[in-house]
Amino acid sequence: MSGTSEILPEYFTTGEAAREIGVPEHELRYWEKQKLLIPMRISSGHRRYRRRDIQRGALIRDLFKQGYSSKGIKQLLSSRQKNKNAAQDNAAEISKASRRKDMLIEVKKELQDLMKILKQH
């Protein structure tokens, strides 16, 4: 390569996804049947995999290699998603609390300024 970064495709065909993940195409179709990896479908009905599907597929492949069953992988991925959602919810709540704190600090400052003005009169 000549120093420029490689441009990655946005969508992969089943064959491309299988090569990226390192599994046969029929395995991707099996994972879809098991509802472990759900690719998008284009208008012609063909499957298209996104970069995050490729990453999830690599994780699924590794979990199968470690001896997990389809059911176990499904539970693990569901748990990971719940934890991710909870973390996002927590981050949103922290952000809201921080904005409220900033607003209250500003209100406190304004009240202190008003108190100074009232003490002068």
DOVEX-101195 format. One record per residue: x, y, z of N, C-alpha, C in turn; residue number from 1; residue in three letters. Coordinates in steps of 0.2 Angstrom, whole numbers, plus 2048, in hexadecimal, padded with zeros to 3 digits. Atoms other than C-alpha are relative to their C-alpha. Example, Ala and Ser with C-alpha at 12.3 -4.5 7.8 and 13.67 -1.06 7.14 Angstrom:
<nodes>
 n.east n.north n.up ca.east ca.north ca.up c.east c.north c.up sero lumlum
    804     7FA  800     83E      7EA   827    804     806  800    1    Ala
    7FC     7FA  7FF     844      7FB   824    7FC     805  803    2    Ser
</nodes>
This chain:
<nodes>
 n.east n.north n.up ca.east ca.north ca.up c.east c.north c.up sero lumlum
    804     7FA  800     800      800   800    804     806  800    1    Met
    7FC     7FA  800     806      812   7FD    7FE     805  805    2    Ser
    801     7FB  7FB     802      81A   80D    7F9     802  801    3    Gly
    806     7FE  800     7F0      81D   809    7FC     7FB  804    4    Thr
    804     805  7FC     7E3      815   814    7FB     7FC  7FB    5    Ser
    804     804  804     7D9      807   80C    7F8     802  801    6    Glu
    807     7FF  7FF     7C7      80B   809    7FC     7FA  800    7    Ile
    804     806  7FF     7BB      7FE   810    7F9     800  7FD    8    Leu
    807     800  803     7AB      7F9   807    7FB     801  806    9    Pro
    805     7FF  7FB     79B      7FE   810    7FC     7FA  801   10    Glu
    804     806  7FF     792      7EE   80C    803     7FB  7FC   11    Tyr
    7FC     806  803     798      7DD   808    7FB     7FB  7FE   12    Phe
    804     805  803     790      7CF   7FE    801     7FA  805   13    Thr
    7FF     805  7FC     78E      7BE   807    807     7FD  7FF   14    Thr
    7F9     802  801     79E      7B8   7FF    806     804  802   15    Gly
    7FB     7FB  7FE     7A8      7C7   803    800     800  808   16    Glu
    800     800  7F9     7A2      7C6   815    803     7FA  803   17    Ala
    7FD     806  7FE     7A6      7B4   817    807     800  7FF   18    Ala
    7F8     800  800     7B8      7B7   811    802     805  805   19    Arg
    7FD     7FB  7FA     7BA      7C6   81D    7FF     7FC  807   20    Glu
    801     804  7FA     7B3      7BB   82B    805     7FA  801   21    Ile
    7FD     806  800     7BC      7AC   826    7FC     7F9  801   22    Gly
    804     805  7FF     7AE      7A0   825    7FD     7FE  7F9   23    Val
    804     801  807     7A4      797   816    7FA     804  800   24    Pro
    806     7FD  801     795      7A0   80F    7FA     7FD  804   25    Glu
    806     803  7FD     789      793   815    800     801  808   26    His
    800     7FF  7F9     78F      796   827    7FC     807  802   27    Glu
    803     7F9  7FF     789      7A9   825    7F8     7FF  800   28    Leu
    807     802  801     778      7A2   81F    7FD     7FC  806   29    Arg
    802     804  7FA     777      796   82E    7FF     805  806   30    Tyr
    800     7FB  7FA     77B      7A4   83A    7FA     805  7FF   31    Trp
    806     7FC  801     76D      7AE   832    7FA     7FC  802   32    Glu
    806     804  7FE     761      7A0   834    7FF     7FF  807   33    Lys
    800     800  7F9     766      79F   846    7FF     807  804   34    Gln
    801     7F9  7FD     763      7B2   848    806     802  804   35    Lys
    7FA     7FD  7FD     775      7B5   84D    803     806  7FC   36    Leu
    7FD     7FB  805     77A      7C0   83E    7FB     801  7FB   37    Leu
    806     7FE  804     76C      7C9   835    803     805  7FB   38    Ile
    7FD     7FB  805     773      7D1   825    7FA     804  7FD   39    Pro
    805     7FD  803     769      7DE   81C    7FE     7FD  7F9   40    Met
    802     802  806     760      7DA   80C    7FF     806  7FB   41    Arg
    801     7FA  805     760      7E5   7FC    7FA     7FE  7FC   42    Ile
    806     801  803     751      7E6   7F1    800     7FA  7FC   43    Ser
    800     806  803     756      7D7   7E7    800     7FA  804   44    Ser
    800     805  7FB     756      7CD   7F7    807     7FD  802   45    Gly
    7F9     802  7FF     769      7CA   7F7    802     803  807   46    His
    7FD     7FD  7FA     772      7CC   808    805     805  7FF   47    Arg
    7FB     7FB  800     77D      7DA   80C    802     801  807   48    Arg
    7FE     800  7FA     788      7DA   81B    804     807  801   49    Tyr
    7FC     7FA  7FF     78F      7EA   823    806     7FF  804   50    Arg
    7FA     801  7FC     79F      7ED   82C    7FF     7FD  807   51    Arg
    802     802  7F9     797      7EA   83D    7FE     7F9  800   52    Arg
    802     807  801     790      7DA   836    806     7FB  800   53    Asp
    7FA     804  800     7A1      7D4   832    804     7FF  807   54    Ile
    7FE     800  7F9     7A7      7D8   843    7FD     7FB  805   55    Gln
    804     805  7FC     799      7CF   84B    801     7F9  7FE   56    Arg
    7FE     807  803     79C      7C0   83F    806     7FD  803   57    Gly
    7FA     803  7FD     7AE      7BF   845    7FF     7FE  807   58    Ala
    801     802  7F9     7A8      7BF   857    7FC     7F9  800   59    Leu
    804     806  800     79B      7B1   853    805     7FA  7FE   60    Ile
    7FB     805  802     7A9      7A7   84A    804     7FE  806   61    Arg
    7FC     801  7FA     7B4      7A9   859    7FD     7FC  806   62    Asp
    804     803  7FB     7A7      7A4   865    7FE     7F8  7FF   63    Leu
    802     807  802     7A2      794   85B    807     7FC  801   64    Phe
    7FA     803  7FF     7B5      790   85B    802     7FE  807   65    Lys
    7FF     802  7F9     7B5      791   86E    7FB     7FB  803   66    Gln
    805     805  7FE     7A7      785   86F    7F9     802  802   67    Gly
    806     7FD  7FE     798      790   872    7FB     7FD  7FB   68    Tyr
    806     802  804     787      78A   86B    7FD     806  7FD   69    Ser
    803     7FB  803     77C      794   860    7FC     804  805   70    Ser
    804     7FD  7FB     770      797   86F    805     804  805   71    Lys
    7FC     7FC  7FC     77F      79C   87A    803     806  7FD   72    Gly
    7FD     7FA  803     786      7A8   86D    7FA     805  800   73    Ile
    806     7FB  800     774      7B0   86B    7FF     803  807   74    Lys
    801     7FD  7F9     773      7B2   87E    806     805  802   75    Gln
    7FA     7FC  7FF     785      7B9   87F    7FF     807  7FC   76    Leu
    800     7F9  804     782      7C6   871    7FA     804  802   77    Leu
    805     7FC  7FE     771      7CB   878    802     803  807   78    Ser
    7FE     7FD  7FA     779      7CE   889    805     806  7FF   79    Ser
    7FB     7FB  802     787      7D8   881    7FC     806  7FD   80    Arg
    804     7FB  802     77A      7E2   878    7FC     804  806   81    Gln
    803     7FD  7FA     770      7E5   888    805     805  804   82    Lys
    7FB     7FC  7FC     780      7EB   891    802     806  7FC   83    Asn
    7FF     7FA  804     784      7F6   882    7FB     806  801   84    Lys
    805     7FB  7FF     773      7FE   883    800     803  807   85    Asn
    800     7FD  7F9     774      800   896    806     805  800   86    Ala
    7FA     7FB  7FF     785      809   894    7FE     806  7FC   87    Ala
    802     7FA  803     77E      814   887    7FA     804  804   88    Gln
    805     7FD  7FC     76F      818   892    803     804  806   89    Asp
    7FC     7FC  7FB     77B      81C   8A0    803     806  7FE   90    Asn
    7FD     7FA  802     785      827   896    7FB     806  7FE   91    Ala
    804     7FA  802     776      831   890    7FD     803  807   92    Ala
    802     7FE  7F9     770      832   8A3    805     805  803   93    Glu
    7FB     7FC  7FD     781      838   8A8    801     807  7FC   94    Ile
    800     7FA  804     781      845   89A    7FA     805  802   95    Ser
    805     7FC  7FE     770      84B   89F    801     803  807   96    Lys
    7FF     7FE  7F9     775      84C   8B1    805     806  800   97    Ala
    7FA     7FB  801     785      856   8AC    7FD     807  7FE   98    Ser
    803     7FA  803     77A      862   8A2    7FC     804  806   99    Arg
    804     7FE  7FB     76E      864   8B1    805     804  805  100    Arg
    7FB     7FD  7FB     77D      867   8BD    803     807  7FD  101    Lys
    7FE     7F9  803     784      875   8B1    7FB     805  800  102    Asp
    805     7FB  800     773      87D   8B0    7FF     802  808  103    Met
    801     7FE  7F9     771      87D   8C3    806     804  803  104    Leu
    7FA     7FC  7FE     783      884   8C5    7FF     807  7FE  105    Ile
    801     7F9  803     77E      892   8BA    7FA     804  803  106    Glu
    805     7FD  7FC     76E      895   8C3    802     802  807  107    Val
    7FD     7FE  7F9     777      895   8D4    805     807  7FF  108    Lys
    7FB     7FA  801     784      8A2   8CD    7FB     806  7FF  109    Lys
    805     7FA  801     775      8AD   8C7    7FD     802  806  110    Glu
    803     7FE  7F9     76D      8AC   8D8    805     803  805  111    Leu
    7FB     7FD  7FC     77D      8B0   8E0    801     807  7FE  112    Gln
    7FF     7FA  803     77F      8BF   8D5    7FA     805  802  113    Asp
    806     7FD  7FD     76D      8C4   8DA    800     802  807  114    Leu
    7FF     7FF  7F9     771      8C2   8EC    804     806  801  115    Met
    7FB     7FB  800     780      8CE   8EA    7FC     807  7FF  116    Lys
    803     7FA  802     775      8DB   8E2    7FB     802  805  117    Ile
    805     7FF  7FB     767      8D9   8EF    804     803  807  118    Leu
    7FC     7FE  7FA     774      8DB   8FD    803     808  800  119    Lys
    7FE     7FA  801     77A      8EB   8F5    7FB     806  801  120    Gln
    806     7FC  800     769      8F3   8F6    7FD     800  807  121    His
</nodes>
